[in-house]
Amino acid sequence: MNVHTLPSTPRIQPSQPVEIRVSVDGEALSVLIEWGVIERWLGEFANDPEAVKRALHSRRSEIERVVQARVFAHGMPISGELALSVRDFPRR
């Protein structure tokens, strides 16, 4: 399974899921990363949009692995959307 993030500008609003675009075997998927994940990654810097963008970029491969695991386990969502929560990301 080939999974990679697509170029996009994420919509960042504190307390709202952050949406990014991912390709799974050439099929586009909207991935909604719950705000709790962003807070875990960034702590007090979670409200800084540039810090969120940097975190999304630096954790791109981790996000891709999580998406791959979820799609492998449950199949491609019919809705074209996949929500990821803190349970999906192991603590570092």
RODO-2510 file (C-alpha; in nm, 4 decimals, decimal comma):
residues 92
     n   res          X          Y          Z
     1     m     0,0000     0,0000     0,0000
     2     n     0,1426     0,3348    -0,1081
     3     v     0,0556     0,6192     0,1323
     4     h     0,1879     0,9739     0,1146
     5     t     0,0748     1,3202     0,2172
     6     l    -0,0418     1,5553    -0,0553
     7     p     0,0607     1,9187    -0,0835
     8     s    -0,2037     2,1278     0,0882
     9     t    -0,2498     2,4100     0,3333
    10     p    -0,3946     2,2645     0,6528
    11     r    -0,6847     2,4451     0,8150
    12     i    -0,5665     2,5248     1,1678
    13     q    -0,8141     2,6449     1,4305
    14     p    -0,7416     2,5718     1,7976
    15     s    -0,9727     2,3074     1,9459
    16     q    -1,0783     2,1912     1,5962
    17     p    -0,9383     1,8909     1,4079
    18     v    -0,6599     1,9738     1,1638
    19     e    -0,7349     1,8500     0,8126
    20     i    -0,4637     1,7276     0,5770
    21     r    -0,4842     1,5429     0,2457
    22     v    -0,3293     1,2006     0,1965
    23     s    -0,3070     0,9714    -0,1052
    24     v    -0,3668     0,5998    -0,0497
    25     d    -0,2772     0,4020    -0,3617
    26     g    -0,3593     0,7091    -0,5699
    27     e    -0,6936     0,7747    -0,4011
    28     a    -0,7288     1,1028    -0,2078
    29     l    -0,8314     1,0899     0,1569
    30     s    -0,9053     1,3727     0,4022
    31     v    -0,7366     1,3020     0,7334
    32     l    -0,8690     1,4861     1,0364
    33     i    -0,6182     1,4954     1,3216
    34     e    -0,7944     1,5683     1,6498
    35     w    -0,6710     1,8707     1,8421
    36     g    -0,5654     1,6504     2,1348
    37     v    -0,2931     1,5025     1,9129
    38     i    -0,1612     1,8494     1,8311
    39     e    -0,1631     1,9408     2,2012
    40     r     0,0274     1,6231     2,2888
    41     w     0,2886     1,6967     2,0218
    42     l     0,3327     2,0672     2,0933
    43     g     0,2153     2,1368     2,4477
    44     e     0,2067     2,5113     2,5105
    45     f     0,2947     2,5841     2,1453
    46     a    -0,0207     2,4173     2,0098
    47     n    -0,1884     2,7536     1,9474
    48     d     0,0907     2,8672     1,7140
    49     p    -0,0181     2,7879     1,3539
    50     e     0,3428     2,7841     1,2283
    51     a     0,4419     2,5353     1,5002
    52     v     0,1472     2,3154     1,4005
    53     k     0,2547     2,3257     1,0343
    54     r     0,6124     2,2341     1,1305
    55     a     0,4882     1,9467     1,3485
    56     l     0,2703     1,8113     1,0674
    57     h     0,5651     1,8294     0,8297
    58     s     0,8163     1,6712     1,0677
    59     r     0,5741     1,3909     1,1629
    60     r     0,4632     1,3242     0,8065
    61     s     0,6000     0,9685     0,7994
    62     e     0,4374     0,8891     1,1365
    63     i     0,1017     1,0174     1,0089
    64     e     0,1409     0,8120     0,6901
    65     r     0,2139     0,4947     0,8927
    66     v    -0,0930     0,5499     1,1106
    67     v    -0,3131     0,6070     0,8042
    68     q    -0,1695     0,2954     0,6398
    69     a    -0,2412     0,0856     0,9501
    70     r    -0,5992     0,2127     0,9800
    71     v    -0,6778     0,1600     0,6102
    72     f    -0,5168    -0,1843     0,6176
    73     a    -0,7232    -0,2830     0,9228
    74     h    -1,0564    -0,1253     0,8256
    75     g    -1,0421    -0,0534     0,4543
    76     m    -1,0705     0,2767     0,2727
    77     p    -1,3469     0,4900     0,4286
    78     i    -1,6441     0,5310     0,1963
    79     s    -1,6811     0,8916     0,3141
    80     g    -1,3275     0,9736     0,2032
    81     e    -1,2484     1,0983     0,5550
    82     l    -1,0450     0,9438     0,8332
    83     a    -1,0269     1,0852     1,1873
    84     l    -0,7153     1,0203     1,3952
    85     s    -0,7048     1,0615     1,7730
    86     v    -0,4413     1,0355     2,0449
    87     r    -0,5126     0,6590     2,0643
    88     d    -0,3769     0,6222     1,7105
    89     f    -0,0366     0,7749     1,7912
    90     p     0,2002     0,6057     2,0359
    91     r     0,3737     0,8280     2,2892
    92     r     0,7323     0,9221     2,2041
***
